[in-house]
Amino acid sequence: MNAAPPDQTDVVVIGGGPAGLIASLLLDQWQVEHILVEAQAQPGDHPQAHFINCRTMEIFRELEIDGEIRQAAAPLDEWRRYVYGTNLVGLPRSDSSHNAASSALLGQVDHFPSGPDHGISPAWECNLSQHVLVNLLREVAVRRCPGVLLDGWRAEVHENRKGVNVLLKSTTNGQSHNLRCRYVICADGAHSTSRKALGIGRIRRTPTLQDLLNIHFFSPELAKLLRRRLMAMLYFIYAPQGIGVFVTHSLERGEFVLQLPFFPPFENPEDFDQRTCAAMIDHLVGRPVESQIRSIRPWRLEAWVAERFRSRRGRCFLIGDAAHQLLPAGGFGMNAGIADAHNLVWKLARRLKAQRRQGGSDADSLLATYEAERRPVNEALIALSRKNFEKTLEVAAAIGLDWRAARWLRDVLHRLPLPAAARKRIFDTILLLGRKQVHLLQSDNAIGRFRRRRVRALFETSRTLPMRFQREDLGTVYHCGWLQPRADGDRQHRAGGILLPTFEAGARIPHFRLQESGSGERRQISSLDLAPIMGREHGEPIHVLMVFGQAAEPFPELAGQIPTQFEPFKVVHIGNAAGGRWPADFTIADDASPAVSLPRAALLRPDGHLAWVLPRGGPGPSGP
Ligand SMILES: Cc1cc2nc3c(=O)[nH]c(=O)nc-3n(C[C@H](O)[C@H](O)[C@H](O)COP(=O)(O)OP(=O)(O)OC[C@H]3O[C@@H](n4cnc5c(N)ncnc54)[C@H](O)[C@@H]3O)c2cc1C
């Protein structure tokens, strides 16, 4: 779809990846006039992300697209595990006990031993390949907001004192077009040209930790084999011929990615042609399988963060991979980008509506909270993804495959005054000897027994890579925005968030079910639905002052103490099942009392985070 671009709009979103598409759907939810520009006329089909965390599913639920996404995704049984082994063909059969002796199985972890946690969220995690998700989101964008998506155009951003000009260049016919706007959301990925045009540099957070190849292939035969064995999202395979991770993208389509480490300058992407890659797939599977390789792409495991998430003149914002690149260990990148969009868009919508009402005099401080809130969260995720990467090395180390030694050796060899061919031969020999360690694991001698014990201990003590990170996912607490100051005055981000649902300023509101009061159709909603519902009814994102039923407060006094910056806010009375003294808009559903003590009142932001919590018996509110 290559519609004629308009000349001006309020917001331009550059980049139609997951972060940009969600930003666009959220802007649409808040009726903000905008354009989404995507360079590719057709979305790519090379898989990257696939794990969608619970908070992202909550955002999809808010946008009422969670059902479509869940329907397109694989059932939980196909991806609930990580499996570690020496090949795939020798893994235990699915009808045998998972702990049954199998020479190929090193260990396995079921990350959903008791299924999804329906108590803490109305949503739960999902596994869907990014390319499938992006296609689906594009369809939703075209359906819901006709004319908003301009694909096949590359955008160049030029900011000046009055606004922003976005120069669009068609990638199909060479046409160009100038688009003026008030704000730009730069969601144009890790190689963001917008970031560069705005003069924003990158701060490295890790060196290049590893070079990897993503081998994208289809193999219905492998899918059939795995359906009869332990099904898993990731298979970490340590074979004498190589080490690799199979990512199951879809058993139904027989679609996989094999991630293969390689060591430049002794190994280069050109060394891995289709034949070599197909042979490596066979080695790691443990027998030849029919496979069609779709693409082979190198990528680097490294993390960095942009110097600023907002341009100096203040009208352009970076989100997603344009703002930060995380290590994929833990599956945070796409989820973090979507959370950025969710944090930013309501603020932009509020600002634009306020400008309309007051002729542009509204303070800009709300927009400044985007970076203040999201930067520390993303920095903490980078640190966690690094720790996760270290964890992925532990199983290899227990087997005797020392990644650090391999890299050290590579660096030393690289500096030796030897001909390049000789250095490569030495490196290949040492790598081969290293990989032979896997044989030792199966031998019945002291070393074999010791290594098997070490590997077992890793699984018994849960020291392998987790799949779900609920503290970071649902427990993110913002500390630096337009929020009630913490009692201890600490405005530092606490990495890792909180685990228990709690009424705390900056935290996501705990999930509990609410029953609408009054006559007629009585809908049941989650506490997380309150702000989006009230906002949609109001026509803009608004705060919601939740006053809990037993609080026999003279209510206007309470509302009068809320700082004006939170206006307009909507007041909602919430009674308990036993009834209260005040007429309630909602009551907490009988069997669904939140596992936390309720405050007197709480001010809920449009994004489901709490801005203010007025505890029982405590003092009233004060300014941030
Ligand atoms: C192997 C691998 C596995 C991963 N697994 C996970 C996972 O399980 N979970 C997870 O959360 N994350 C994962 N990630 C990270 C995830 O893929 C990225 O974080 C995600 O793609 C970032 O989304 P984005 O929308 O910010 O950027 P992108 O997906 O890069 O999208 C940017 C878009 O902008 C467009 N564009 C670029 N320049 C312009 C321009 N000038 N004008 C117009 N359009 C432009 C591009 O065409 C592209 O469509 C993984 C990454 C890798 C490499």
The ligand as a MOL file (V3000), in Angstrom:
LIG
                    3D

  0  0  0     0  0            999 V3000
M  V30 BEGIN CTAB
M  V30 COUNTS 53 58 0 0 0
M  V30 BEGIN ATOM
M  V30 1 C 18.3570 -13.4730 17.1730 0
M  V30 2 C 17.4940 -12.5080 17.9150 0
M  V30 3 C 16.5110 -12.9910 18.7800 0
M  V30 4 C 15.7150 -12.1050 19.4770 0
M  V30 5 N 14.7630 -12.5980 20.3390 0
M  V30 6 C 13.9730 -11.7450 21.0250 0
M  V30 7 C 12.8770 -12.2230 21.8460 0
M  V30 8 O 12.6130 -13.4370 21.9530 0
M  V30 9 N 12.1060 -11.3060 22.5040 0
M  V30 10 C 12.3540 -9.9610 22.3680 0
M  V30 11 O 11.6340 -9.1600 23.0140 0
M  V30 12 N 13.3420 -9.4860 21.5710 0
M  V30 13 C 14.1590 -10.3260 20.8940 0
M  V30 14 N 15.0980 -9.8400 20.0250 0
M  V30 15 C 15.2240 -8.3890 19.8130 0
M  V30 16 C 14.1910 -7.8590 18.8060 0
M  V30 17 O 14.2730 -8.5450 17.5800 0
M  V30 18 C 14.3990 -6.3630 18.5750 0
M  V30 19 O 14.5360 -5.7420 19.8380 0
M  V30 20 C 13.1940 -5.7530 17.8340 0
M  V30 21 O 13.2200 -6.0870 16.4670 0
M  V30 22 C 13.2140 -4.2220 17.9190 0
M  V30 23 O 12.0470 -3.7060 17.3310 0
M  V30 24 P 12.0080 -2.2310 16.7670 0
M  V30 25 O 10.6100 -2.0310 16.2790 0
M  V30 26 O 12.5690 -1.2950 17.7620 0
M  V30 27 O 13.0360 -2.2240 15.5490 0
M  V30 28 P 13.0560 -3.0930 14.2120 0
M  V30 29 O 12.3760 -4.3880 14.4010 0
M  V30 30 O 14.4730 -3.1130 13.7680 0
M  V30 31 O 12.1880 -2.2430 13.1900 0
M  V30 32 C 12.6720 -1.0550 12.6220 0
M  V30 33 C 11.8690 -0.7720 11.3510 0
M  V30 34 O 12.2140 0.5110 10.8570 0
M  V30 35 C 12.3260 0.4730 9.4460 0
M  V30 36 N 13.1990 1.5850 9.0580 0
M  V30 37 C 14.5250 1.7200 9.2870 0
M  V30 38 N 14.9540 2.9190 8.8440 0
M  V30 39 C 13.8750 3.5480 8.3180 0
M  V30 40 C 13.6740 4.8300 7.7150 0
M  V30 41 N 14.6670 5.7050 7.5820 0
M  V30 42 N 12.4360 5.1510 7.2900 0
M  V30 43 C 11.3980 4.3020 7.4250 0
M  V30 44 N 11.5390 3.0700 8.0060 0
M  V30 45 C 12.7550 2.7200 8.4590 0
M  V30 46 C 12.8960 -0.9040 9.1670 0
M  V30 47 O 12.6000 -1.3210 7.8480 0
M  V30 48 C 12.1870 -1.7510 10.2240 0
M  V30 49 O 10.9760 -2.2910 9.7370 0
M  V30 50 C 15.9090 -10.7080 19.3100 0
M  V30 51 C 16.8860 -10.2210 18.4280 0
M  V30 52 C 17.6730 -11.1090 17.7320 0
M  V30 53 C 18.7270 -10.5720 16.7830 0
M  V30 END ATOM
M  V30 BEGIN BOND
M  V30 1 1 1 2
M  V30 2 1 2 3
M  V30 3 2 2 52
M  V30 4 2 3 4
M  V30 5 1 4 5
M  V30 6 1 4 50
M  V30 7 2 5 6
M  V30 8 1 6 7
M  V30 9 1 6 13
M  V30 10 2 7 8
M  V30 11 1 7 9
M  V30 12 1 9 10
M  V30 13 2 10 11
M  V30 14 1 10 12
M  V30 15 2 12 13
M  V30 16 1 13 14
M  V30 17 1 14 15
M  V30 18 1 14 50
M  V30 19 1 15 16
M  V30 20 1 16 17
M  V30 21 1 16 18
M  V30 22 1 18 19
M  V30 23 1 18 20
M  V30 24 1 20 21
M  V30 25 1 20 22
M  V30 26 1 22 23
M  V30 27 1 23 24
M  V30 28 2 24 25
M  V30 29 1 24 26
M  V30 30 1 24 27
M  V30 31 1 27 28
M  V30 32 2 28 29
M  V30 33 1 28 30
M  V30 34 1 28 31
M  V30 35 1 31 32
M  V30 36 1 32 33
M  V30 37 1 33 34
M  V30 38 1 33 48
M  V30 39 1 34 35
M  V30 40 1 35 36
M  V30 41 1 35 46
M  V30 42 1 36 37
M  V30 43 1 36 45
M  V30 44 2 37 38
M  V30 45 1 38 39
M  V30 46 1 39 40
M  V30 47 2 39 45
M  V30 48 1 40 41
M  V30 49 2 40 42
M  V30 50 1 42 43
M  V30 51 2 43 44
M  V30 52 1 44 45
M  V30 53 1 46 47
M  V30 54 1 46 48
M  V30 55 1 48 49
M  V30 56 2 50 51
M  V30 57 1 51 52
M  V30 58 1 52 53
M  V30 END BOND
M  V30 END CTAB
M  END
